[in-house]
Amino acid sequence: CYSQPLSIFSAAGKPLDCLDVPLGTTKFDGCRVCGGDNGTCSGCDGIPNQMDRDYGGLLDKGCSGHGACAGAQRCKCCHESQGLVNTGGTGDDAKLECPWFGVMCHKFCT
C-alpha cells in the first residue's frame, strides 16, 4: 500500500514598506524619498513641495541660488555674497548689489 504525502502550503500577503520589508515601518516622505525627512523638497520653512504663489516656483533651501536659509525659517537673500549682481563696472570697479527680495529670494527687485 502506497500513500501520497499531503502538503498544505499557505502564503499570507504581508504589507511591505518602501524598502520591501514585510511589516516594515519605513515610509515615503512628502518628497517621495523612502525613509526621507522631507529635506530634499522643502524650503527653509520645512514644508515639502511648497510653491511660491507669485514666483510660481518650488521653494527650496538654496533660495533659488540667490541666498541661503538664515534663521526664522526664511531665506537671507545674497547670504555670503551668493546671488549678488554686478550693476556696473568691471574688475575692482564692479558694483555688486543684492537685487533679490521675498521670503525665498525668488523675486527680482524692479
Contact map, one row per residue, 1 for C-alpha under 8 A:
11100000000000000000000000000000000000000000000000000000000000000000000000000000000000000000000000000000000000
11110000000000000000000000000000000000000000000000000000000000000000000000000000000000000000000000000000000000
11111000000000000000000000000000000000000000000000000000000000000000000000000000000000000000000000000000000000
01111100000000000000000000000000000000000000000000000000000000000000000000000000000000000000000000000000000000
00111110000000000000000000000000000000000000000000000000000000000000000000000000000000000000000000000000000000
00011111000000000000000000000000000000000000000000000000000000000000000000000000000000000000000000000000000000
00001111100000000000000000000000000000000000000000000000000000000000000000000000000000000000000000000000000000
00000111110000000000000000000000000000000000000000000000000000000000000000000000000000000000000000000000000000
00000011111000000000000000000000000000000000000000000000000000000000000000000000000000000000000000000000000000
00000001111100000000000000000000000000000000000000000000000000000000000000000000000000000000000000000000000000
00000000111110000000000000000000000000000000000000000000000000000000000000000000000000000000000000000000000000
00000000011111000000000000000000000000000000000000000000000000000000000000000000000000000000000000000000000000
00000000001111100000000000000000000000000000000000000000000000000000000000000000000000000000000000000000000000
00000000000111110000011000000000000000000000000000000000000000000000000000000000000000000000000000000000000000
00000000000011111000011100000000000000000000000000000000000000000000000000000000000000000000000000000000000000
00000000000001111111111100000000000000000000000000000000000000000000000000000000000000000000000000000000000000
00000000000000111111111111100000000000000000000000000000000000000000000000000000000000000000000000000000000000
00000000000000011111100001110000011000000000000000000000000000000000000000000000000000000000000000000000000000
00000000000000011111100101000000010000000000000000000000000000000000000000000000000000000000000000000000000000
00000000000000011111110100000000000000000000000000000000000000000000000000000000000000000000000000000000000000
00000000000000011111111100000000000000000000000000000000000000000000000000000000000000000000000000000000000000
00000000000001111001111100000000000000000000000000000000000000000000000000000000000000000000000000000000000000
00000000000001111000111110000000000000000000000000000000000000000000000000000000000000000000000000000000000000
00000000000000111011111111000000000000000000000000000000000000000000000000000000000000000000000000000000000000
00000000000000001000001111100000000000000000000000000000000000000000000000000000000000000000000000000000000000
00000000000000001110000111110000011000000000000000000000000000000000000000000000000000000000000000000000000000
00000000000000001100000011111000011100000000000000000000000000000000000000000000000000000000000000000000000000
00000000000000000100000001111111111100000000000000000000000000000000000000000000000000000000000000000000000000
00000000000000000000000000111111111111000000000000000000000000000000000000000000000000000000000000000000000000
00000000000000000000000000011111100001001000000110000000000000000000000000000000000000000000000000000000000000
00000000000000000000000000011111100101111000000110000000000000000000000000000000000000000000000000000000000000
00000000000000000000000000011111110100000000000000000000000000000000000000000000000000000000000000000000000000
00000000000000000000000000011111111101000000000000000000000000000000000000000000000000000000000000000000000000
00000000000000000110000001111001111100000000000000000000000000000000000000000000000000000000000000000000000000
00000000000000000100000001111000111110000000000000000000000000000000000000000000000000000000000000000000000000
00000000000000000000000000111011111111100000000000000000000000000000000000000000000000000000000000000000000000
00000000000000000000000000001000001111110000000000000000000000000000000000000000000000000000000000000000000000
00000000000000000000000000001110100111111100011100000000000000000000000000000000000000000000000000000000000000
00000000000000000000000000000010000111111100010100000000000000000000000000000000000000000000000000000000000000
00000000000000000000000000000010000011111100000000000000000000000000000000000000000000000000000000000000000000
00000000000000000000000000000110000001111110000110000000001100000000000000000000000000000000000000000000000000
00000000000000000000000000000000000001111111111111000000001110000000000000000000000000000000000000000000000000
00000000000000000000000000000000000000001111111101000000001111100000000000000000000000000000000000000001000000
00000000000000000000000000000000000000000111111000000000001110000000100011100000000000000000000000000001000000
00000000000000000000000000000000000000000111111000000000000000000000000011000000000000000000000000000000000000
00000000000000000000000000000000000001100111111100000000000000000000000010000000000000000000000000000000000000
00000000000000000000000000000000000001000111111111000000000000000000000000000000000000000000000000000000000000
00000000000000000000000000000110000001101110011111000000000000000000000000000000000000000000000000000000000000
00000000000000000000000000000110000000001100001111100000011000000000000000000000000000000000000000000000000000
00000000000000000000000000000000000000000110001111110000011000000000000000000000000000000000000000000000000000
00000000000000000000000000000000000000000000000011111001111000000000000000000000000000000000000000000000000000
00000000000000000000000000000000000000000000000001111111111000000000000000000000000000000000000000000000000000
00000000000000000000000000000000000000000000000000111111100000000000000000000000000000000000000000000000000000
00000000000000000000000000000000000000000000000000011111000000000000000000000000000000000000000000000000000000
00000000000000000000000000000000000000000000000000011111100000000000000000000000000000000000000000000000011000
00000000000000000000000000000000000000000000000000111111110000000000000000000000000000000000000000000000000000
00000000000000000000000000000000000000000000000000111011111000000000000000000000000000000000000000000000000000
00000000000000000000000000000000000000000000000011110001111100000000000000000000000000000000000000000000000000
00000000000000000000000000000000000000001111000011110000111110110000000000000000000000000000000000000001000000
00000000000000000000000000000000000000001111000000000000011111110000000000000000000000000000000000000001000000
00000000000000000000000000000000000000000111000000000000001111110001100000100000000000000000000000000000000000
00000000000000000000000000000000000000000010000000000000000111111111100000000000000000000000000000000000000000
00000000000000000000000000000000000000000010000000000000001111111111100000101000000000000000000000000001110000
00000000000000000000000000000000000000000000000000000000001111111110000000000000000000000000000000000001110000
00000000000000000000000000000000000000000000000000000000000001111111000000000000011000000000000000000000000000
00000000000000000000000000000000000000000000000000000000000001111111000000001110011100000000000000010000110000
00000000000000000000000000000000000000000000000000000000000001111111100000111111111000000000000000000000100000
00000000000000000000000000000000000000000000000000000000000011101111110000111110000000000000000000000000000000
00000000000000000000000000000000000000000001000000000000000011100011111011110000000000000000000000000000000000
00000000000000000000000000000000000000000000000000000000000000000001111111110000000000000000000000000000000000
00000000000000000000000000000000000000000000000000000000000000000000111111100000000000000000000000000000000000
00000000000000000000000000000000000000000000000000000000000000000000011111000000000000000000000000000000000000
00000000000000000000000000000000000000000001110000000000000000000000111111100000000000000000000000000000000000
00000000000000000000000000000000000000000001100000000000000000000000111111110000000000000000000000000011000000
00000000000000000000000000000000000000000001000000000000000010100011111011111000000000000000000000000011100000
00000000000000000000000000000000000000000000000000000000000000000011110001111110000000000000000000000001100000
00000000000000000000000000000000000000000000000000000000000000100111000000111110011000000000000001011001100000
00000000000000000000000000000000000000000000000000000000000000000111000000011111111100000000000001010000000000
00000000000000000000000000000000000000000000000000000000000000000111000000011111111000000000000000000000000000
00000000000000000000000000000000000000000000000000000000000000000010000000000111110000000000000000000000000000
00000000000000000000000000000000000000000000000000000000000000000010000000000111111100000000000000000000000000
00000000000000000000000000000000000000000000000000000000000000001110000000001111111100000000000000000000000000
00000000000000000000000000000000000000000000000000000000000000001110000000001110111110000000000001010000000000
00000000000000000000000000000000000000000000000000000000000000000100000000000100111111000000000111100000000000
00000000000000000000000000000000000000000000000000000000000000000000000000000000001111100000000111100000000000
00000000000000000000000000000000000000000000000000000000000000000000000000000000000111111000011110000000000000
00000000000000000000000000000000000000000000000000000000000000000000000000000000000011111000011110000000000000
00000000000000000000000000000000000000000000000000000000000000000000000000000000000001111100111100000000000000
00000000000000000000000000000000000000000000000000000000000000000000000000000000000001111111111000000000000000
00000000000000000000000000000000000000000000000000000000000000000000000000000000000000011111111000000000000000
00000000000000000000000000000000000000000000000000000000000000000000000000000000000000001111110000000000000000
00000000000000000000000000000000000000000000000000000000000000000000000000000000000000001111110000000000000000
00000000000000000000000000000000000000000000000000000000000000000000000000000000000000011111111000000000000000
00000000000000000000000000000000000000000000000000000000000000000000000000000000000001111111111100000000000000
00000000000000000000000000000000000000000000000000000000000000000000000000000000000001111100111110000000000000
00000000000000000000000000000000000000000000000000000000000000000000000000000000000111110000011111000000000000
00000000000000000000000000000000000000000000000000000000000000000000000000000000000111100000001111100000000000
00000000000000000000000000000000000000000000000000000000000000000000000000001100001110000000000111110000000000
00000000000000000000000000000000000000000000000000000000000000000000000000000000000110000000000011111000000110
00000000000000000000000000000000000000000000000000000000000000000100000000001100001000000000000001111100111110
00000000000000000000000000000000000000000000000000000000000000000000000000001000000000000000000000111111111110
00000000000000000000000000000000000000000000000000000000000000000000000000000000000000000000000000011111111000
00000000000000000000000000000000000000000000000000000000000000000000000001100000000000000000000000001111110000
00000000000000000000000000000000000000000011000000000000001100110000000001111000000000000000000000001111111000
00000000000000000000000000000000000000000000000000000000000000110110000000111000000000000000000000011111111100
00000000000000000000000000000000000000000000000000000010000000110100000000000000000000000000000000011111111100
00000000000000000000000000000000000000000000000000000010000000000000000000000000000000000000000000011101111110
00000000000000000000000000000000000000000000000000000000000000000000000000000000000000000000000000111000111111
00000000000000000000000000000000000000000000000000000000000000000000000000000000000000000000000000111000001111
00000000000000000000000000000000000000000000000000000000000000000000000000000000000000000000000000000000000111
